[in-house]
Every structure is written in C-alpha cells, then in structure tokens.
Amino acid sequence: MQNTLKSICIVGGGTAGWMAATLLSTSLRGSNIKITVVESPDIETIGVGESTVPSIMDFIHACQIDLKEFIQATSASFKLGIRFDDWLKPEASYFHPFGKVGKDINGFDFYQAWLKSIADGNNTRWLDHSPSAIMAEHERFMLRPHQSQNWVLSSYAHALHLDAVQVARYLRTLCQKRGVVRVEATVKKVNLDSKDFINSLDLDDDTQVSSDFFIDCTGFKGLLIDNALKVEFESWSHYLPCNRAATVQTAQVNKPVPYTIAKSLAAGWSWKIPLQHRTGNGYVFSSQFCSDDQALATLVSNVDGKILNEPRIIPFVTGKRKKVWHNNCLALGLAGGFLEPLESTAIHLVYKTLVHFIKHFPDGDFDTGNEQAFNAKIDTDYLEIRDFIILHYCTSGRDDTDFWQWCKNMPIPESLHEKIRQFRKRGQLEHTPGQFFTSDSWCSIFEGMNIRPQKYHPLINGFHSQDLANTLSENIKNIRTTVLQMPNHFDYIQSHCKAR
Ligand SMILES: Cc1cc2nc3c(=O)[nH]c(=O)nc-3n(C[C@H](O)[C@H](O)[C@H](O)COP(=O)(O)OP(=O)(O)OC[C@H]3O[C@@H](n4cnc5c(N)ncnc54)[C@H](O)[C@@H]3O)c2cc1C
C-alpha cells in the first residue's frame, strides 16, 4: 500500500502562500489531502510584487480562475513588456517585449534573417517585428480573439500589473470556497523530530498544527527553512548589488500604459507599475552607494501623482536557499529566494516552483533522489534568471556614478560571460527546454544596449535579399495596421474588465 501524504500546511498568507493554496487545492482535488494555511494577523505581508510575466496567465488558467473576475478584483492592468529608460545613456529607451519577435524563416531564427537584412542596408527596427512592442508603443490592447492561430498578432503575449494586497485577498476567498482551512495565528515555535523533519507548529493561541508536509511562505525570514531547519542562504550580492527598495503608491494622473517602466538612476533603478486605480513606484538601490534618506528623496521627486501612502524602505538580499526543498519542507516565495525585481520574476518563480513540486509530489517515504531532482530544476531556473538580470547591469552604458562604475567592473558569472561571447560572435543563443527567457528576450536587451553580433549565420546568405526585404516590410505593415485597429489599452479595460 502506497504511503501517501494526508496533509499540507502552508505557513504565510502573502502572495506565495495563497498562490500555493490555490494551485494545490486545484491540482490535488480528489486526493483528500487536507490543506491548511496559517497566516499571522500581526505580521504584514510585503505588499509589493505587482508586475508579472506571462506565466501569470498560466497560473490563472491552471487554477481555473475566471480572468475577468480576477482582473476586476485586483484592479489589474495589462502588461506587454518593460520599457527601460536611461540604461544605455540618458534619454535613450528600449523595450523588452513579451512574446515572439518576428517569425522564423526557413527554419532559421528570425533574428538571423533580420541581421542579414540590416547588413543589406535595410533599416527596420528589431522591435518593429514584435506585436507586443508595437501594441505597447501605441498603447493598444485587446485579449486574443478565439481562433487566433492565423491572426497577424498571434505571437504576442501579455502579463498583468496587479494590486498585491487584493491578489492575496482574492485568492484567500477562493481557497476557502474550495475547502482550504485558514488558521489566523502566529507561529511561535517549529517542532522537529529526530530526523530533522517538521512535526508540528506551536501557535500563539496555544494550539498546535501537525502536518505531513509544510510550505514555508513566511517571507524573507524563512521561519521554517531558515530558523528551524537551518538551510543556508546563498547570496548573489557580488553580482547584483541592489539590496533595498524605497516604495510609494501614487494616484493615477494619466491613463495607465500597458507596460512597466524601469528607469536607471544614480544608485540603481526605479519602477513605475500602472494599475487601474493607482501607480506603484519604487527605487531599487544599493545601500553601499545611497542612504535611505537619499533614496526616499529621489523616489518622491520622481513620481507623478499625489502620494497616497507613507513611503517606506524594504531591505532584501538577492540569492536563494541552497536547497529550496529540505525533508518535509518546501520554501516558497521570498522564503526560498529572491532575485531583485528588475524583470518581475518572483511571482513567476513561485508558480514555476509549484509546478515542479506537483511533478515531484512526495509520498510519505520522502525519497531523497526526488528531492534532489526537484532542487536541481529550481537551481537551473534561478541561475537562468539571475544571469539575465545581471546582463542589464553589466552591459549598461552608464559610468557616471560610483554605482555604475562598480557595475562596469564587477565580476560576472562564467555562464553569462560565455553567453555574451557567443552572442557577440554571430548572434547565436542556446535555448534549453523550460528556459523562461527566450532568445528574443536576450536579443531585446542586447539590441537595447547597442550590442550587435560581428557576423550572422553563414547559411542566411542563401536568402534572396530583395525577397527578404519584401517579407520584412510586409510583416511590419501587417502588424502596424492590425495594432492600429485595436482599442486603447485603458478604454479596453474600462469597457471589458473595470475594477469593482
Ligand atoms: C522591493 C520588491 C519589489 C518586488 N517587486 C516584484 C514584482 O514586481 N514582481 C514580482 O513578481 N515580485 C516582486 N517582488 C517579490 C514579491 O513581492 C514576492 O515574491 C511575493 O509578494 C511573495 O511574497 P511572500 O508571500 O513570499 O512573502 P510576504 O508577502 O512577506 O508574506 C509573508 C507571510 O508570512 C506570514 N508570516 C510571517 N511570519 C509568520 C509567523 N511567525 N506565523 C504566521 N505567519 C507568518 C505573514 O503574516 C505574511 O502573511 C518584489 C519584492 C520586493 C522586495
């Protein structure tokens, strides 16, 4: 008889805790595994984490959530990518779009064909071939129509900007309807058995919760994974020096745009995340180069609308647990690790970790090989995203402040060094299955930072130059014409999914 788990206890009621409860209550339906969430009424959630990547749509779909209802409940707007201001040099912007850029030609990466067309003297922008970038440029949006396989814009992708507090609230209500048990209490003590497995938790209402498996979603403190199980944290601050964020919310002054804005500043960068009802703003900085007071003053002087809450400072460390899964505990969300928010990947990593966890779902024997295989997958996910984020810093054209000088001279991981070397040679980027950032994403950053390969793939020379030029200009025309027929992003929200 197989020894199956009977209960899972999730500790923490932030985005990670409620995402875990929602996905598990959907995936484990019919298994009779009891899911409990313990959330403290006294310890606040982090309250930021409002920009996402397209996998949020997979999460919504996998959890059988009604998209319109979710958008309305979380005051969400749509996101087609990130606009990077001043990273290459002052007044220069570039865009990192979601979805595909161009269509592969005769089995070759579109980027290679585009490089040839540039070498032939054609002057099209790389992003003219990205439906998401053109939609963002014109602030247009609509959800994909049904039967859209042959649609000119079929390769666009989008994510959401969401109100983090409303997300946790929405998912909590949904989970409770789906039978998840919610316990409102603070965990005082974590009880381990002789094999270093968690037995039970002592709560501040003098009750105890026992469970077969625990998911630590207690945020940066990692109450279970760190305090109790002593799983080490590996810091990557030698590659990613930002370690604090000043944050504030402001009233909406203009129609929300369908993209996040990330602007480089003297000691880091700032974000603007436009929701339906307000904008989230933050200045991510390094305490080695900027004080909290300086960061708060810079943040406040860079925002547009009326300030709605008390600006605050959030300290963080970039890195991850050496093992995200240890014995009968999974560390999820900030308890498991954090890569600074430049590419808005933390919520994605929560979802991805849960997907891997469901694939490797343990039975009561807790096979260590299964745990190791899972941890290896998470390591790969983190390292890939880490390198992609470092790319933004190490290729920036800025050297006008001590922070940017530091970034110019910092060491970079060998894996990234090799990727940049390969790209510079002839624009080739290896893509491994499951990798989140596609070669289009990498090319968008390289292109934005004015880094072009010396050569292109030799077989592309077989393409007929005029035919290629005609195909490209036809594609650009089709994308633009279709985009211009779409509604304005905000008007679309107002008429289809306005916040309640
Ligand atoms: C500056 C900054 C900007 C970010 N921006 C983005 C972004 O744009 N996009 C993105 O995807 N992610 C972003 N993130 C990450 C994102 O905020 C988190 O991944 C996400 O909110 C998940 O947080 P969490 O649930 O792990 O932790 P938290 O929100 O901190 O929740 C912790 C929970 O644990 C509970 N808890 C703690 N101790 C106890 C206890 N003893 N007993 C019971 N309960 C307890 C608390 O009450 C709370 O409910 C950002 C993070 C930071 C720091």
The ligand as an SDF file (V2000), in Angstrom:
LIG
                    3D

 53 58  0  0  0  0  0  0  0  0999 V2000
   11.1530   45.6390   -3.4610 C   0  0  0  0  0  0  0  0  0  0  0  0
   10.4470   44.4660   -4.0160 C   0  0  0  0  0  0  0  0  0  0  0  0
    9.7700   44.5640   -5.2270 C   0  0  0  0  0  0  0  0  0  0  0  0
    9.1490   43.4430   -5.7770 C   0  0  0  0  0  0  0  0  0  0  0  0
    8.5360   43.5350   -6.9830 N   0  0  0  0  0  0  0  0  0  0  0  0
    8.0670   42.4120   -7.5750 C   0  0  0  0  0  0  0  0  0  0  0  0
    7.4640   42.4520   -8.8630 C   0  0  0  0  0  0  0  0  0  0  0  0
    7.3280   43.4960   -9.4730 O   0  0  0  0  0  0  0  0  0  0  0  0
    7.0330   41.2830   -9.3890 N   0  0  0  0  0  0  0  0  0  0  0  0
    7.1340   40.0890   -8.7480 C   0  0  0  0  0  0  0  0  0  0  0  0
    6.7790   39.0500   -9.3040 O   0  0  0  0  0  0  0  0  0  0  0  0
    7.6340   40.0450   -7.4980 N   0  0  0  0  0  0  0  0  0  0  0  0
    8.1040   41.1570   -6.9060 C   0  0  0  0  0  0  0  0  0  0  0  0
    8.6030   41.0920   -5.6450 N   0  0  0  0  0  0  0  0  0  0  0  0
    8.5380   39.8400   -4.9150 C   0  0  0  0  0  0  0  0  0  0  0  0
    7.1340   39.6580   -4.3400 C   0  0  0  0  0  0  0  0  0  0  0  0
    6.8020   40.7310   -3.5250 O   0  0  0  0  0  0  0  0  0  0  0  0
    7.0710   38.3670   -3.5610 C   0  0  0  0  0  0  0  0  0  0  0  0
    7.6130   37.3250   -4.3070 O   0  0  0  0  0  0  0  0  0  0  0  0
    5.6610   38.0000   -3.2650 C   0  0  0  0  0  0  0  0  0  0  0  0
    4.9930   39.0610   -2.7060 O   0  0  0  0  0  0  0  0  0  0  0  0
    5.6070   36.8270   -2.3380 C   0  0  0  0  0  0  0  0  0  0  0  0
    5.9310   37.2070   -1.0390 O   0  0  0  0  0  0  0  0  0  0  0  0
    5.7630   36.1350    0.0900 P   0  0  0  0  0  0  0  0  0  0  0  0
    4.3610   35.6820    0.0980 O   0  0  0  0  0  0  0  0  0  0  0  0
    6.8410   35.1400   -0.0750 O   0  0  0  0  0  0  0  0  0  0  0  0
    6.1030   36.9410    1.4300 O   0  0  0  0  0  0  0  0  0  0  0  0
    5.2440   38.0430    2.2730 P   0  0  0  0  0  0  0  0  0  0  0  0
    4.3890   38.8790    1.4230 O   0  0  0  0  0  0  0  0  0  0  0  0
    6.2760   38.7340    3.1180 O   0  0  0  0  0  0  0  0  0  0  0  0
    4.3130   37.1840    3.1850 O   0  0  0  0  0  0  0  0  0  0  0  0
    4.7880   36.5350    4.3510 C   0  0  0  0  0  0  0  0  0  0  0  0
    3.5930   35.9800    5.1050 C   0  0  0  0  0  0  0  0  0  0  0  0
    4.0690   35.1830    6.1680 O   0  0  0  0  0  0  0  0  0  0  0  0
    3.3280   35.4860    7.3160 C   0  0  0  0  0  0  0  0  0  0  0  0
    4.1500   35.1800    8.4880 N   0  0  0  0  0  0  0  0  0  0  0  0
    5.4040   35.6090    8.7630 C   0  0  0  0  0  0  0  0  0  0  0  0
    5.8020   35.1140    9.9350 N   0  0  0  0  0  0  0  0  0  0  0  0
    4.7910   34.3550   10.3970 C   0  0  0  0  0  0  0  0  0  0  0  0
    4.5950   33.6120   11.5890 C   0  0  0  0  0  0  0  0  0  0  0  0
    5.5100   33.5430   12.5370 N   0  0  0  0  0  0  0  0  0  0  0  0
    3.4180   32.9600   11.7490 N   0  0  0  0  0  0  0  0  0  0  0  0
    2.4320   33.0080   10.7920 C   0  0  0  0  0  0  0  0  0  0  0  0
    2.5670   33.7170    9.6560 N   0  0  0  0  0  0  0  0  0  0  0  0
    3.7350   34.3900    9.4830 C   0  0  0  0  0  0  0  0  0  0  0  0
    2.9980   36.9630    7.2160 C   0  0  0  0  0  0  0  0  0  0  0  0
    1.8950   37.3190    8.0260 O   0  0  0  0  0  0  0  0  0  0  0  0
    2.6730   37.0270    5.7180 C   0  0  0  0  0  0  0  0  0  0  0  0
    1.3230   36.6580    5.5280 O   0  0  0  0  0  0  0  0  0  0  0  0
    9.1910   42.2150   -5.0730 C   0  0  0  0  0  0  0  0  0  0  0  0
    9.8360   42.1340   -3.8350 C   0  0  0  0  0  0  0  0  0  0  0  0
   10.4670   43.2310   -3.3150 C   0  0  0  0  0  0  0  0  0  0  0  0
   11.1830   43.1060   -2.0100 C   0  0  0  0  0  0  0  0  0  0  0  0
  1  2  1  0
  2  3  1  0
  2 52  2  0
  3  4  2  0
  4  5  1  0
  4 50  1  0
  5  6  2  0
  6  7  1  0
  6 13  1  0
  7  8  2  0
  7  9  1  0
  9 10  1  0
 10 11  2  0
 10 12  1  0
 12 13  2  0
 13 14  1  0
 14 15  1  0
 14 50  1  0
 15 16  1  0
 16 17  1  0
 16 18  1  0
 18 19  1  0
 18 20  1  0
 20 21  1  0
 20 22  1  0
 22 23  1  0
 23 24  1  0
 24 25  2  0
 24 26  1  0
 24 27  1  0
 27 28  1  0
 28 29  2  0
 28 30  1  0
 28 31  1  0
 31 32  1  0
 32 33  1  0
 33 34  1  0
 33 48  1  0
 34 35  1  0
 35 36  1  0
 35 46  1  0
 36 37  1  0
 36 45  1  0
 37 38  2  0
 38 39  1  0
 39 40  1  0
 39 45  2  0
 40 41  1  0
 40 42  2  0
 42 43  1  0
 43 44  2  0
 44 45  1  0
 46 47  1  0
 46 48  1  0
 48 49  1  0
 50 51  2  0
 51 52  1  0
 52 53  1  0
M  END
$$$$
